[in-house]
């Protein structure tokens, strides 16, 4: 019986030194456990997974430019608004404005590119929004760093906290965009 099993073994199409009994359920290639990707319908090779993913990547070249421009401008405006609101604590303002701005950017980009999508478009939009937001808070960061470097006693901690809040604003903004555009919607 063991001899019969050894006859059924094949070698992985990417790793010829590995024997396997697994096969891709789409193309039928023999695959080792490292090359196998589990799907709801069984195991598939990474090539079949990539080809299936390309079906969902519909973004065109112009979409990257349009998405980046919209994200950079709205990211800058959101950061400017964040700096202007002073009636709430800065950490609450950062949280509210960054999430709202991130969702607004996603909606605007989706509308502008006719709902075309790709993982690279998502990353481009997030990076452009982060760059725009950084430009919006950069002056505040520079001022706080200068105050800290002058050695103004008692202001160091406050300046450091404000710098951390400014950076957190950018991180939350980019995280919201990555989550929203990649389909991970956070619900209540």
Contact map, one row per residue, 1 for C-alpha under 8 A:
11111000000000000000000000000000000000000000000000000000000000000000000000000000000000000000000000000000000000000000000000000000000000000000000000000000000000000000000000000000000000000000
11111100000000000000000000000000000000000000000000000000000000000000000000000000000000000000000000000000000000000000000000000000000000000000000000000000000000000000000000000000000000000000
11111110000000000000000000000000000000000000000000000000000000000000000000000000000000000000000000000000000000000000000000000000000000000000000000000000000000000000000000000000000000000000
11111111000000000000000000000000000000000000000000000000000000000000000000000000000000000000000000000000000000000000000000000000000000000000000000000000000000000000000000000000000000000000
11111111100000000000000000000000000000000000000000000000000000000000000000000000000000000000000000000000000000000000000000000000000000000000000000000000000000000000000000000000000000000000
01111111100000000000000000000000000000000000000000000000000000000000000000000000000000000000000000000000000000000000000000000000000000000000000000000000000000000000000000000000000000000000
00111111100000000000000000000000000000000000000000000000000000000000000000000000000000000000000000000000000000000000000000000000000000000000000000000000000000000000000000000000000000000000
00011111110000000000100000000000000000000000000000000000000000000000000000000000000000000000000000000000000000000000000000000000000000000000000000000000000000000000000000000000000000000000
00001111111000000011100000000000000000000000000000000000000000000000000000000000000000000000000000000000000000000000000000000000000000000000000000000000000000000000000000000000000000000000
00000001111100000011100000000100000000000000000000000000000000000000000000000000000000000000000000000000000000000000000000000000000000000000000000000000000000000000000000000000000000000000
00000000111110111111000000000111000000000000000000000000000000000000000000000000000000000000000000000000000000000000000000000000000000000000000000000000000000000000000000000000000000000000
00000000011111111111000000001111000000000000000000000000000000000000000000000000000000000000000000000000000000000000000000000000000000000000000000000000000000000000000000000000000000000000
00000000001111110000000000001110000000000000000000000000000000000000000000000000000000000000000000000000000000000000000000000000000000000000000000000000000000000000000000000000000000000000
00000000000111110000000000000010001000000000000000000000000000000000000000000000000000000000000000000000000000000000000000000000000000000000000000000000000000000000000000000000000000000000
00000000001111111100000000000001000000000000000000000000000000000000000000000000000000000000000000000000000000000000000000000000000000000000000000000000000000000000000000000000000000000000
00000000001111111110000000000000000000000000000000000000000000000000000000000000000000000000000000000000000000000000000000000000000000000000000000000000000000000000000000000000000000000000
00000000001100111110000000000000000000000000000000000000000000000000000000000000000000000000000000000000000000000000000000000000000000000000000000000000000000000000000000000000000000000000
00000000001100111111000000000001000000000000000000000000000000000000000000000000000000000000000000000000000000000000000000000000000000000000000000000000000000000000000000000000000000000000
00000000111100011111100000000001000000000000000000000000000000000000000000000000000000000000000000000000000000000000000000000000000000000000000000000000000000000000000000000000000000000000
00000000111100000111110000000111000000000000000000000000000000000000000000000000000000000000000000000000000000000000000000000000000000000000000000000000000000000000000000000000000000000000
00000001110000000011111000000111000000000000000000000000000000000000000000000000000000000000000000000000000000000000000000000000000000000000000000000000000000000000000000000000000000000000
00000000000000000001111100000111100000000010000000000000000000000000000000000000000000000000000000000000000000000000000000000000000000000000000000000000000000000000000000000000000000000000
00000000000000000000111110011110000000000011100000000000000000000000000000000000000000000000000000000000000000000000000000000000000000000000000000000000000000000000000000000000000000000000
00000000000000000000011111111110000100000011100000000000000000000000000000000000000000000000000000000000000000000000000000000000000000000000000000000000000000000000000000000000000000000000
00000000000000000000001111110000000000000111000000000000000000000000000000000000000000000000000000000000000000000000000000000000000000000000000000000000000000000000000000000000000000000000
00000000000000000000000111110000000000000001000100000000000000000000000000000000000000000000000000000000000000000000000000000000000000000000000000000000000000000000000000000000000000000000
00000000000000000000000111111000000000000000000100000000000000000000000000000000000000000000000000000000000000000000000000000000000000000000000000000000000000000000000000000000000000000000
00000000000000000000001111111100000000000000000000000000000000000000000000000000000000000000000000000000000000000000000000000000000000000000000000000000000000000000000000000000000000000000
00000000000110000000001100111110000000000000100000000000000000000000000000000000000000000000000000000000000000000000000000000000000000000000000000000000000000000000000000000000000000000000
00000000011110000001111100011111000000000000000000000000000000000000000000000000000000000000000000000000000000000000000000000000000000000000000000000000000000000000000000000000000000000000
00000000001111000001111100001111111100000000100000000000000000000000000000000000000000000000000000000000000000000000000000000000000000000000000000000000000000000000000000000000000000000000
00000000001100100111110000000111111100000000000000000000000000000000000000000000000000000000000000000000000000000000000000000000000000000000000000000000000000000000000000000000000000000000
00000000000000000000010000000011111100000000000000000000000000000000000000000000000000000000000000000000000000000000000000000000000000000000000000000000000000000000000000000000000000000000
00000000000000000000000000000011111100000000000000000000000000000000000000000000000000000000000000000000000000000000000000000000000000000000000000000000000000000000000000000000000000000000
00000000000001000000000000000011111110000000110000000000000000000000000000000000000000000000000000000000000000000000000000000000000000000000000000000000000000000000000000000000000000000000
00000000000000000000000100000011111111000011110000000000000000000000000000000000000000000000000000000000000000000000000000000000000000000000000000000000000000000000000000000000000000000000
00000000000000000000000000000000001111100011110010000000000000000000000000000000000000000000000000000000000000000000000000000000000000000000000000000000000000000000000000000000000000000000
00000000000000000000000000000000000111111111000000000000000000000000000000000000000000000000000000000000000000000000000000000000000000000000000000000000000000000000000000000000000000000000
00000000000000000000000000000000000011111111000000000000000000000000000000000000000000000000000000000000000000000000000000000000000000000000000000000000000000000000000000000000000000000000
00000000000000000000000000000000000001111100000000000000000000000000000000000000000000000000000000000000000000000000000000000000000000000000000000000000000000000000000000000000000000000000
00000000000000000000000000000000000001111110000000000000000000000000000000000000000000000000000000000000000000000000000000000000000000000000000000000000000000000000000000000000000000000000
00000000000000000000000010000000000001111111000000000000000000000000000000000000000000000000000000000000000000000000000000000000000000000000000000000000000000000000000000000000000000000000
00000000000000000000011110000000000111101111100000000000000000000000000000000000000000000000000000000000000000000000000000000000000000000000000000000000000000000000000000000000000000000000
00000000000000000000001111000000000111100111110110000000000000000000000000000000000000000000000000000000000000000000000000000000000000000000000000000000000000000000000000000000000000000000
00000000000000000000001100001010001110000011111110000000000000000000000000000000000000000000000000000000000000000000000000000000000000000000000000000000000000000000000000000000000000000000
00000000000000000000000000000000001110000001111111000000000000000000000000000000000000000000000000000000000000000000000000000000000000000000000000000000000000000000000000000000000000000000
00000000000000000000000000000000000000000000111111100000000000000000000000000000000000000000000000000000000000000000000000000000000000000000000000000000000000000000000000000000000000000000
00000000000000000000000001100000000000000001111111110000000000000000000000000000000000000000000000000000000000000000000000000000000000000000000000000000000000000000000000000000000000000000
00000000000000000000000000000000000010000001111111111000000000000000000000000000000000000000000000000000000000000000000000000000000000000000000000000000000000000000000000000000000000000000
00000000000000000000000000000000000000000000011111111100000000000000000000000000000000000000000000000000000000000000000000000000000000000000000000000000000000000000000000000000000000000000
00000000000000000000000000000000000000000000001111111110000000000000000000000000000000000000000000000000000000000000000000000000000000000000000000000000000000000000000000000000000000000000
00000000000000000000000000000000000000000000000111111111000000000000000000000000000000000000000000000000000000000000000000000000000000000000000000000000000000000000000000000000000000000000
00000000000000000000000000000000000000000000000011111111100000000000000000000000000000000000000000000000000000000000000000000000000000000000000000000000000000000000000000000000000000000000
00000000000000000000000000000000000000000000000001111111110000000000000000000000000000000000000000000000000000000000000000000000000000000000000000000000000000000000000000000000000000000000
00000000000000000000000000000000000000000000000000111111110000000000000000000000000000000000000000000000000000000000000000000000000000000000000000000000000000000000000000000000000000000000
00000000000000000000000000000000000000000000000000011111110000000000000000000000000000000000000000000000000000000000110000000000000000000000000000000000000000000000000000000000000000000000
00000000000000000000000000000000000000000000000000001111111000000000000000000000000000000000000000000000000000000001111000000000000000000000000000000000000000000000000000000000000000000000
00000000000000000000000000000000000000000000000000000111111100000000000000000000000000000000000000000000000000000001110000000000000000000000000000000000000000000000000000000000000000000000
00000000000000000000000000000000000000000000000000000000111110110000000000000000000000000000000000000000000000001001110010000000000000000000000000000000000000000000000000000000000000000000
00000000000000000000000000000000000000000000000000000000011111110000000000000000000000000000000000000000000000000001000000000000000000000000000000000000000000000000000000000000000000000000
00000000000000000000000000000000000000000000000000000000001111111000000000000000000000000000000000000000000000000000000000000000000000000000000000000000000000000000000000000000000000000000
00000000000000000000000000000000000000000000000000000000000111111100000000000000000000000000000000000000000000000000000000000000000000000000000000000000000000000000000000000000000000000000
00000000000000000000000000000000000000000000000000000000001111111110000000000000000000000000000000000000000000001001000010000000000000000000000000000000000000000000000000000000000000000000
00000000000000000000000000000000000000000000000000000000001111111111000000000000000000000000000000000000000000000000000010011000000000000000000000000000000000000000000000000000000000000000
00000000000000000000000000000000000000000000000000000000000011111111100000000000000000000000000000000000000000000000000000000000000000000000000000000000000000000000000000000000000000000000
00000000000000000000000000000000000000000000000000000000000001111111110000000000000000000000000000000000000010011000000000000000000000000000000000000000000000000000000000000000000000000000
00000000000000000000000000000000000000000000000000000000000000111111111000000000000000000000000000000000000010011000000010011000000000000000000000000000000000000000000000000000000000000000
00000000000000000000000000000000000000000000000000000000000000011111111100000000000000000000000000000000000000000000000000011011100000000000000000000000000000000000000000000000000000000000
00000000000000000000000000000000000000000000000000000000000000001111111110000000000000000000000000000000000000000000000000000001000000000000000000000000000000000000000000000000000000000000
00000000000000000000000000000000000000000000000000000000000000000111111111000000000000000000000000000000100110000000000000000000000000000000000000000000000000000000000000000000000000000000
00000000000000000000000000000000000000000000000000000000000000000011111111100000000000000000000000000000100010000000000000001101100100000000000000000000000000000000000000000000000000000000
00000000000000000000000000000000000000000000000000000000000000000001111111110000000000000000000000000000000000000000000000001001111110000000000000000000000000000000000000000000000000000000
00000000000000000000000000000000000000000000000000000000000000000000111111111000000000000000000000000000000000000000000000000000100100000000000000000000000000000000000000000000000000000000
00000000000000000000000000000000000000000000000000000000000000000000011111111100000000000000000000001000100000000000000000000000100100000000000000000000000000000000000000000000000000000000
00000000000000000000000000000000000000000000000000000000000000000000001111111110000000000000000000001100100000000000000000000001111110010000000000000000000000000000000000000000000000000000
00000000000000000000000000000000000000000000000000000000000000000000000111111111000000000000000000000000000000000000000000000000101111110000000000000000000000000000000000000000000000000000
00000000000000000000000000000000000000000000000000000000000000000000000011111111100000000000000000000000000000000000000000000000000010010000000000000000000000000000000000000000000000000000
00000000000000000000000000000000000000000000000000000000000000000000000001111111110000000000000011001000000000000000000000000000000010010000000000000000000000000000000000000000000000000000
00000000000000000000000000000000000000000000000000000000000000000000000000111111111000000000000001000000000000000000000000000000000111011000000000000000000000000000000000000000000000000000
00000000000000000000000000000000000000000000000000000000000000000000000000011111111100000000000000000000000000000000000000000000000010011000000000000000000000000000000000000000000000000000
00000000000000000000000000000000000000000000000000000000000000000000000000001111111110000000000010000000000000000000000000000000000000000000000000000000000000000000000000000000000000000000
00000000000000000000000000000000000000000000000000000000000000000000000000000111111110000000110010000000000000000000000000000000000000000000000000000000000000000000000000000000000000000000
00000000000000000000000000000000000000000000000000000000000000000000000000000011111111000000000000000000000000000000000000000000000000001000000000000000000000000000000000000000000000000000
00000000000000000000000000000000000000000000000000000000000000000000000000000001111111000000000000000000000000000000000000000000000000000000000000000000000000000000000000000000000000000000
00000000000000000000000000000000000000000000000000000000000000000000000000000000111111110000100000000000000000000000000000000000000000000000000000000000000000000000000000000000000000000000
00000000000000000000000000000000000000000000000000000000000000000000000000000000001111111100000000000000000000000000000000000000000000000000000000000000000000000000000000000000000000000000
00000000000000000000000000000000000000000000000000000000000000000000000000000000000011111000000000000000000000000000000000000000000000000000000000000000000000000000000000000000000000000000
00000000000000000000000000000000000000000000000000000000000000000000000000000000000011111101100000000000000000000000000000000000000000000000000000000000000000000000000000000000000000000000
00000000000000000000000000000000000000000000000000000000000000000000000000000000000001111111100000000000000000000000000000000000000000000000000000000000000000000000000000000000000000000000
00000000000000000000000000000000000000000000000000000000000000000000000000000000000001011111110000000000000000000000000000000000000000000000000000000000000000000100100000000000000000000000
00000000000000000000000000000000000000000000000000000000000000000000000000000000000000001111111000000000000000000000000000000000000000000000000000000000000000000000100000000000000000000000
00000000000000000000000000000000000000000000000000000000000000000000000000000000000000011111111100000000000000000000000000000000000000000000000000000000000000000000000000000000000000000000
00000000000000000000000000000000000000000000000000000000000000000000000000000000010010011111111110000000000000000000000000000000000000000000000000000000000000000000000000000000000000000000
00000000000000000000000000000000000000000000000000000000000000000000000000000000010000000111111111000000000000000000000000000000000000000000000000000000000000000000110110000000000000000000
00000000000000000000000000000000000000000000000000000000000000000000000000000000000000000011111111100000000000000000000000000000000000000000000000000000000000000000000010010000000000000000
00000000000000000000000000000000000000000000000000000000000000000000000000000000000000000001111111110000000000000000000000000000000000000000000000000000000000000000000000000000000000000000
00000000000000000000000000000000000000000000000000000000000000000000000000000100110000000000111111111000000000000000000000000000000000000000000000000000000000000000000000000000000000000000
00000000000000000000000000000000000000000000000000000000000000000000000000000110000000000000011111111100000000000000000000000000000000000000000000000000000000000000000011011001000000000000
00000000000000000000000000000000000000000000000000000000000000000000000000000000000000000000001111111110000000000000000000000000000000000000000000000000000000000000000000011001000000000000
00000000000000000000000000000000000000000000000000000000000000000000000000000000000000000000000111111111000000000000000000000000000000000000000000000000000000000000000000000000000000000000
00000000000000000000000000000000000000000000000000000000000000000000000001100100000000000000000011111111100000000000000000000000000000000000000000000000000000000000000000001000000000000000
00000000000000000000000000000000000000000000000000000000000000000000000000100000000000000000000001111111110000000000000000000000000000000000000000000000000000000000000000001101100000000000
00000000000000000000000000000000000000000000000000000000000000000000000000000000000000000000000000111111111000000000000000000000000000000000000000000000000000000000000000000001100100000000
00000000000000000000000000000000000000000000000000000000000000000000000000000000000000000000000000011111111100000000000000000000000000000000000000000000000000000000000000000000000000000000
00000000000000000000000000000000000000000000000000000000000000000000011001100000000000000000000000001111111110000000000000000000000000000000000000000000000000000000000000000000100000000000
00000000000000000000000000000000000000000000000000000000000000000000000000000000000000000000000000000111111111000000000000000000000000000000000000000000000000000000000000000000100110000000
00000000000000000000000000000000000000000000000000000000000000000000000000000000000000000000000000000011111111100000000000000000000000000000000000000000000000000000000000000000000000000000
00000000000000000000000000000000000000000000000000000000000000000000010000000000000000000000000000000001111111110000000000000000000000000000000000000000000000000000000000000000000000000000
00000000000000000000000000000000000000000000000000000000000000000110011000000000000000000000000000000000111111111010000000000000000000000000000000000000000000000000000000000000000000000000
00000000000000000000000000000000000000000000000000000000000000000000000000000000000000000000000000000000011111111111000000000000000000000000000000000000000000000000000000000000000000000000
00000000000000000000000000000000000000000000000000000000000000000000000000000000000000000000000000000000001111111110000000000000000000000000000000000000000000000000000000000000000000000000
00000000000000000000000000000000000000000000000000000000000000000110000000000000000000000000000000000000000111111110000000000000000000000000000000000000000000000000000000000000000000000000
00000000000000000000000000000000000000000000000000000000001000100110000000000000000000000000000000000000000011111111000000000000000000000000000000000000000000000000000000000000000000000000
00000000000000000000000000000000000000000000000000000000000000000000000000000000000000000000000000000000000001111111000000000000000000000000000000000000000000000000000000000000000000000000
00000000000000000000000000000000000000000000000000000000000000000000000000000000000000000000000000000000000011111111100000000000000000000000000000000000000000000000000000000000000000000000
00000000000000000000000000000000000000000000000000000000111100100000000000000000000000000000000000000000000001001111110000000000000000000000000000000000000000000000000000000000000000000000
00000000000000000000000000000000000000000000000000000001111000000000000000000000000000000000000000000000000000000011111011000000000000000000000000000000000000000000000000000000000000000000
00000000000000000000000000000000000000000000000000000001111000000000000000000000000000000000000000000000000000000001111111000000000000000000000000000000000000000000000000000000000000000000
00000000000000000000000000000000000000000000000000000000100000000000000000000000000000000000000000000000000000000000111111100000000000000000000000000000000000000000000000000000000001000000
00000000000000000000000000000000000000000000000000000000000000000000000000000000000000000000000000000000000000000000011111110000000000000000000000000000000000000000000000000000000000000000
00000000000000000000000000000000000000000000000000000000001000110010000000000000000000000000000000000000000000000000111111111000000000000000000000000000000000000000000000000000000000000000
00000000000000000000000000000000000000000000000000000000000000000000000000000000000000000000000000000000000000000000111111111100000000000000000000000000000000000000000000000000110011000000
00000000000000000000000000000000000000000000000000000000000000000000000000000000000000000000000000000000000000000000001111111110000000000000000000000000000000000000000000000000010000000000
00000000000000000000000000000000000000000000000000000000000000010011000000000000000000000000000000000000000000000000000111111111000000000000000000000000000000000000000000000000000000000000
00000000000000000000000000000000000000000000000000000000000000010011001100000000000000000000000000000000000000000000000011111111100000000000000000000000000000000000000000000000100000000000
00000000000000000000000000000000000000000000000000000000000000000000001000000000000000000000000000000000000000000000000001111111110000000000000000000000000000000000000000001110110000000000
00000000000000000000000000000000000000000000000000000000000000000001000000000000000000000000000000000000000000000000000000111111111000000000000000000000000000000000000000000100000000000000
00000000000000000000000000000000000000000000000000000000000000000001101100100000000000000000000000000000000000000000000000011111111100000000000000000000000000000000000000000000000000000000
00000000000000000000000000000000000000000000000000000000000000000001001111110000000000000000000000000000000000000000000000001111111110000000000000000000000000000000000000001100000000000000
00000000000000000000000000000000000000000000000000000000000000000000000100100000000000000000000000000000000000000000000000000111111111000000000000000000000000000000000001101100000000000000
00000000000000000000000000000000000000000000000000000000000000000000000100110000000000000000000000000000000000000000000000000011111111100000000000000000000000000000000000000000000000000000
00000000000000000000000000000000000000000000000000000000000000000000001111110010000000000000000000000000000000000000000000000001111111110000000000000000000000000000000000000000000000000000
00000000000000000000000000000000000000000000000000000000000000000000000100111111000000000000000000000000000000000000000000000000111111111000000000000000000000000000000001000000000000000000
00000000000000000000000000000000000000000000000000000000000000000000000000010010000000000000000000000000000000000000000000000000011111111100000000000000000000000000000001000000000000000000
00000000000000000000000000000000000000000000000000000000000000000000000000010000000000000000000000000000000000000000000000000000001111111110000000000000000000000000000000000000000000000000
00000000000000000000000000000000000000000000000000000000000000000000000000111111000000000000000000000000000000000000000000000000000111111110000000000000000000000000000000000000000000000000
00000000000000000000000000000000000000000000000000000000000000000000000000000011001000000000000000000000000000000000000000000000000011111111100000000000000000000000010000000000000000000000
00000000000000000000000000000000000000000000000000000000000000000000000000000000000000000000000000000000000000000000000000000000000001111111110000000000000000000000000000000000000000000000
00000000000000000000000000000000000000000000000000000000000000000000000000000000000000000000000000000000000000000000000000000000000000111111111000000000000000000000000000000000000000000000
00000000000000000000000000000000000000000000000000000000000000000000000000000000000000000000000000000000000000000000000000000000000000001111111100000000000000000010000000000000000000000000
00000000000000000000000000000000000000000000000000000000000000000000000000000000000000000000000000000000000000000000000000000000000000001111111110000000000000000110010000000000000000000000
00000000000000000000000000000000000000000000000000000000000000000000000000000000000000000000000000000000000000000000000000000000000000000111111111000000000000000000000000000000000000000000
00000000000000000000000000000000000000000000000000000000000000000000000000000000000000000000000000000000000000000000000000000000000000000011111111100000000000000000000000000000000000000000
00000000000000000000000000000000000000000000000000000000000000000000000000000000000000000000000000000000000000000000000000000000000000000001111111110000000000110110000000000000000000000000
00000000000000000000000000000000000000000000000000000000000000000000000000000000000000000000000000000000000000000000000000000000000000000000111111111000000000110000000000000000000000000000
00000000000000000000000000000000000000000000000000000000000000000000000000000000000000000000000000000000000000000000000000000000000000000000011111111100000000000000000000000000000000000000
00000000000000000000000000000000000000000000000000000000000000000000000000000000000000000000000000000000000000000000000000000000000000000000001111111111001100100000000000000000000000000000
00000000000000000000000000000000000000000000000000000000000000000000000000000000000000000000000000000000000000000000000000000000000000000000000111111111001100110000000000000000000000000000
00000000000000000000000000000000000000000000000000000000000000000000000000000000000000000000000000000000000000000000000000000000000000000000000011111111000000000000000000000000000000000000
00000000000000000000000000000000000000000000000000000000000000000000000000000000000000000000000000000000000000000000000000000000000000000000000001111111000000000000000000000000000000000000
00000000000000000000000000000000000000000000000000000000000000000000000000000000000000000000000000000000000000000000000000000000000000000000000000111111100100000000000000000000000000000000
00000000000000000000000000000000000000000000000000000000000000000000000000000000000000000000000000000000000000000000000000000000000000000000000000111111111100000000000000000000000000000000
00000000000000000000000000000000000000000000000000000000000000000000000000000000000000000000000000000000000000000000000000000000000000000000000000000011111100000000000000000000000000000000
00000000000000000000000000000000000000000000000000000000000000000000000000000000000000000000000000000000000000000000000000000000000000000000000000000001111111000000000000000000000000000000
00000000000000000000000000000000000000000000000000000000000000000000000000000000000000000000000000000000000000000000000000000000000000000000000000110001111111100000000000000000000000000000
00000000000000000000000000000000000000000000000000000000000000000000000000000000000000000000000000000000000000000000000000000000000000000000000000110011111111110000000000000000000000000000
00000000000000000000000000000000000000000000000000000000000000000000000000000000000000000000000000000000000000000000000000000000000000000000000000000000011111111000000000000000000000000000
00000000000000000000000000000000000000000000000000000000000000000000000000000000000000000000000000000000000000000000000000000000000000000000000000000000011111111100000000000000000000000000
00000000000000000000000000000000000000000000000000000000000000000000000000000000000000000000000000000000000000000000000000000000000000000000000110110000001111111110000000000000000000000000
00000000000000000000000000000000000000000000000000000000000000000000000000000000000000000000000000000000000000000000000000000000000000000000000110010000000111111111000000000000000000000000
00000000000000000000000000000000000000000000000000000000000000000000000000000000000000000000000000000000000000000000000000000000000000000000000000000000000011111111100000000000000000000000
00000000000000000000000000000000000000000000000000000000000000000000000000000000000000000100000000000000000000000000000000000000000000000000100100000000000001111111110000000000000000000000
00000000000000000000000000000000000000000000000000000000000000000000000000000000000000000000000000000000000000000000000000000000000000000001100100000000000000111111111000000000000000000000
00000000000000000000000000000000000000000000000000000000000000000000000000000000000000000000000000000000000000000000000000000000000000000000000000000000000000011111111100000000000000000000
00000000000000000000000000000000000000000000000000000000000000000000000000000000000000000110010000000000000000000000000000000000000000000000000000000000000000001111111110000000000000000000
00000000000000000000000000000000000000000000000000000000000000000000000000000000000000000000010000000000000000000000000000000000000000001000100000000000000000000111111111000000000000000000
00000000000000000000000000000000000000000000000000000000000000000000000000000000000000000000000000000000000000000000000000000000000000000000000000000000000000000011111111100000000000000000
00000000000000000000000000000000000000000000000000000000000000000000000000000000000000000000010000000000000000000000000000000000000000000000000000000000000000000001111111110000000000000000
00000000000000000000000000000000000000000000000000000000000000000000000000000000000000000000011001000000000000000000000000000000000000000000000000000000000000000000111111111000000000000000
00000000000000000000000000000000000000000000000000000000000000000000000000000000000000000000000001000000000000000000000000000000010011000000000000000000000000000000011111111100000000000000
00000000000000000000000000000000000000000000000000000000000000000000000000000000000000000000000000000000000000000000000000000000010000000000000000000000000000000000001111111110000000000000
00000000000000000000000000000000000000000000000000000000000000000000000000000000000000000000001001100000000000000000000000000000000000000000000000000000000000000000000111111111000000000000
00000000000000000000000000000000000000000000000000000000000000000000000000000000000000000000000001101100000000000000000000000100110000000000000000000000000000000000000011111111100000000000
00000000000000000000000000000000000000000000000000000000000000000000000000000000000000000000000000000100000000000000000000000110110000000000000000000000000000000000000001111111110000000000
00000000000000000000000000000000000000000000000000000000000000000000000000000000000000000000000000000000000000000000000000000100000000000000000000000000000000000000000000111111111000000000
00000000000000000000000000000000000000000000000000000000000000000000000000000000000000000000000001100110000000000000000000000000000000000000000000000000000000000000000000011111111100000000
00000000000000000000000000000000000000000000000000000000000000000000000000000000000000000000000000000110110000000000000001001100000000000000000000000000000000000000000000001111111110000000
00000000000000000000000000000000000000000000000000000000000000000000000000000000000000000000000000000000000000000000000001100100000000000000000000000000000000000000000000000111111111000000
00000000000000000000000000000000000000000000000000000000000000000000000000000000000000000000000000000000000000000000000000000000000000000000000000000000000000000000000000000011111111111000
00000000000000000000000000000000000000000000000000000000000000000000000000000000000000000000000000000010010000000000000000000000000000000000000000000000000000000000000000000001111111111000
00000000000000000000000000000000000000000000000000000000000000000000000000000000000000000000000000000000010000000000000001000000000000000000000000000000000000000000000000000000111111110000
00000000000000000000000000000000000000000000000000000000000000000000000000000000000000000000000000000000000000000000001001000000000000000000000000000000000000000000000000000000011111110000
00000000000000000000000000000000000000000000000000000000000000000000000000000000000000000000000000000000000000000000000000000000000000000000000000000000000000000000000000000000001111111000
00000000000000000000000000000000000000000000000000000000000000000000000000000000000000000000000000000000000000000000000000000000000000000000000000000000000000000000000000000000001111111100
00000000000000000000000000000000000000000000000000000000000000000000000000000000000000000000000000000000000000000000000000000000000000000000000000000000000000000000000000000000001100111110
00000000000000000000000000000000000000000000000000000000000000000000000000000000000000000000000000000000000000000000000000000000000000000000000000000000000000000000000000000000000000011111
00000000000000000000000000000000000000000000000000000000000000000000000000000000000000000000000000000000000000000000000000000000000000000000000000000000000000000000000000000000000000001111
00000000000000000000000000000000000000000000000000000000000000000000000000000000000000000000000000000000000000000000000000000000000000000000000000000000000000000000000000000000000000000111
